[in-house]
């Protein structure tokens, strides 16, 4: 059996850490000592959450305008239909993104190790 040289192992470790920091700097990310993104850059979860909140707000806006038209509070059918189309398009886009994410997740989970 061969013996493990501890100094060489530590040198390899520091080399890997230096390369990792250089790659993060090249990608425009500040190193915070952990594996998290910098504070100014939103992570994936918060970006998806913000997008879902925007779609939800658009759905609520379209619903409010539709109800106002049905009550007779407004007579502008064009703005009602435009808001409904925006809400529909946002929902369809969200649905397609969800489907792509699920497909990617399944592909990753089925990869052989």
PEFENRA-V492113 format. One record per helix or strand. SS is the DSSP state (A for helix, B for strand). FROM is the first residue (numbers start at 0). TO is the last residue. If there is no record, write none. Layout:
SS_FROM_TO ; SS_FROM_TO
//
This chain:
A_5_25 ; A_43_70 ; A_76_108
//
